[in-house]
């Protein structure tokens, strides 16, 4: 079962029987769906852990067998094929959600499905420090040094990379999800004791463990040398910018800088 993480009502008619909606956090949702505040859970941490309260619930309560296909996507972000994503960007035709047949076929040859990585000019560490609080990433490294020092070289390698996965989205076999979850939450719960959540002045930055885990997923995948299949992610609320729109924006920015120098 692949879980669709949500904190509000959304149109789930695009989903087939292989996707199950999982509501996270304390917000209201009138849909008939699973909830992350049942059974063994950390739902009360949702403001800081985001979709990870859903991942924790899946890990602890879904009882996936080692070979079962599982994972998580979002209520507005779904994996799709490159061609479907191209149609959405250029022709404004809503793509279909990645089918179970495609998922099953790819997991015969690959170990995990992740989002096509975002390429950035800055390093992963520079990008994080520009967007968030750099101290939190330094504390994360300290925790890894304490708990899993074998991961440090790959943590540093990822921090110097120029691409990363976003959204904490993944599809894999149950054994891999469970192994990753055990590693991840061990680090995050230890890190939680070191971070003062009162230092954040807005709700966005308080989602710190969700932001950090996006980088840690990459560390874990690199360290364990997993065979990755990338699929694009489409947003039901916002189309991806086309090649032409991206380069038009870049050209406009260059022209503005040139004009500013005159």
N, C-alpha and C positions, 0 to 999 in steps of 0.2 A: 504494500500500500504506500502511495506517495501522498504526503500530507500538504495541504494548502493552508499556510498560516495567515490568519486574518485577525483584525481587531475591530472589524465593523462588517455590516451587511454588504454584500456585493453580488453581482450576477454570476451564479455558479453554473449556468446552463451550458457553458463551454466545456465543462468537465465530464469525463466518463466515469465508469464505476471503479477505475483504478486510482482515482484521486479522492481523497477524503478531507473535508474542511475541518480545521482545528482552530478554534477561537482562543486567543491568548490575552492575558491581562484582565483588567477589571472593567473595561468599557462594555457598553451594552451591545448586544447582538441578538436579533430575533430569529436568526437562521437556526434550523435544526442541525446541529453539528457537535463534534467533540469539543470539550473545553479543557484548557490546561490547568484549571483550578480544581480538578478532580484527582482522586487517587494520589500517588506520590508526585509532588509537584513543587515548583518554585515560582508559581504564577505571581506572587506578591513582589517578585523582583523584576517584573516586566519593564518598568520604567527605565531600568539600567541595563537589562539583558536583551530587550527587544524580542526578536523571533527565537532567541535561544531558550526562552522558557518553554516554547513549543518543542524545540529539539530535546530538551531535558525530559519532557513528558513522553515523547516518542521513545526515547532511550529506556526509560524506566517502566513504561506501561504498555507499549505496543506488542511486546512479546514476539518480535520478529525472529524467525529462524535465521540461522547464519546465511542461508542461500536465498532468502526472500529479498525481493527488490523493494527498496524503501527510499525515503529521502524527504526533502521539503522544498517547496517553492512558496511564492507569496500570492496573496489575493489579486495583485495587479501585475506581478512579474512572473512570467512563465517561460520555460524553455520552448524553443521552436526550431524548425529547420532553417538553414541559411536562405533557401529560396523563399520560404514563407515570410521570413523577416525582411527580405528584399522587397517583396510585394507590399508589405506594410509601410516601409520607409518611402518607397517611390510611387506606389499606386494607391496608398491609403486603404488597402484591403486588410481587414483584421485577420491575422494569421491563426492557424489552429494550434492548440496546445500539443506539445510533443507526444506522439502516440505511444502506447505501451509496447506495441510491436517494435517500433524503432528503438525504444529504450532497451527492451529485452535483447534484441539483436546486437546492439552495441555493447551491452554488458557481458556478452560472450567473448568479446575481444578486448574490452577495456575494463578497468576496475572501478572507475568512478566517472560520472558525468558532472562537469562543472561549466559555469558560464564562460563564454569566450572572454579571455582576460582583457582588461582595459589597459591600453598602452599610455604611458605618461612620460613626459620629458624629465620631470624630477624623479628621484628615487622614491621607493615606497616609504622610506622613513621620512624623507623631506616632505612628501605629500601629506603624510599623517601629521607631522609637526605643524604644517601650515594650516591644516584644517581643525586640529584638535590640540590637546595639551601634551607636549613632548614628554613631560615627566612620567605620564602613564605608560608610554612605550618603554621608557627606561626601567620602570618598575617591573614591567612584563619580562624584560630580559633578566632582571634579578631573580624573579620567581623561577624562570626556566633554568637558570644556573643552579638554583637550589634543588629543584625537583627532577629535572631531566637535562643535565649538562651535556649529554650526547647530542642534544638538539641545538645547542648554541651555534655551531658553525653554520647550520642551515638557517637558523634565525637571522644571523648576520648576512648571509647570502641573500635571503629574501628582502631584507631591509635595503640592500643596495640594488635590487632589481628595478626594472622600469615598467613593470606590469603587475596587476593584481586582480584577484577575483572579488566580486562584490555581492552583497546580499545574503551571504551565508546560505546559498542554495546549492544543493547537491542531490544526486541520485546514485545509489550504489547498493551493494548487498548488505544484509543485516549485520553481518560480522564486522564489516568495515565501519558502518555507522556507529556501532557499539564501541569499537576500539577507539575511534576518534572522539566520541563523546566522553569516554572515561578519561582520556588524556586531556581534553579541552577543559572540562569542568574542574578537574583537579587543579589546573593552573588558575582558572578564573576565580575559584572560591578562595584560593590562597591570595591571589592578587586583590580580591575584594577586601581583605583584612588590612591591606597596605594603602588603599586609596581612600582619601577623605571625600565622600560624595557631596559634602556641604560646600566644597570649593567651586562647584559649577554654578554659574549664574543664569543658566537657561536649560530648558528641558532637553534640547537637542544634544548638548554636550554630556548630559547625564546618561545618555545611551552608550556610555564608554565601553562596556563589555561587548556590546554588539559590534562596535567599530574595531576593537582590538581583535576579536575573533575572526573577522574577515581576513586579517593578515595572518593569524595563526593557522587558519585552514590551509593556506599556501605553504606554511612552514611544515605542517604535518604531511602534506602530500609530497613535498620535495624530499623530506627525510625518509619517508617510507617508499620512495621511488615508485609511486603508483602509476599505472598506465591510465592516462586521462583522455577522455573524449570531450571536446568543447562543443557546446551548442550555444547559439545566440539566445539572449533573453529579450523578450519584448515586453513593453509596458502598456497595459490596456488603456492607461490614462494619458500617455505621451509617446508620440512616435520618435524613433531614433532619427537624429539629423542625417540627411543624405550627404554623400561625398561632396556634392556641389555646395550645399548649405554650410558645411563645415569649412570648406576652403574659402567661401565668400566671406565668412566671419573672420577668418584668419587674415585675409587680404585687407579687410576694413580696419582691423587692429593695426596692421603694419602701416597703412596709410595714415592713420591717426597719429602713430608715433612719429612718422616722418614729418607730418604737419606740425607736430609739437616741437620739433627740433629747429624749425625755421624761425 
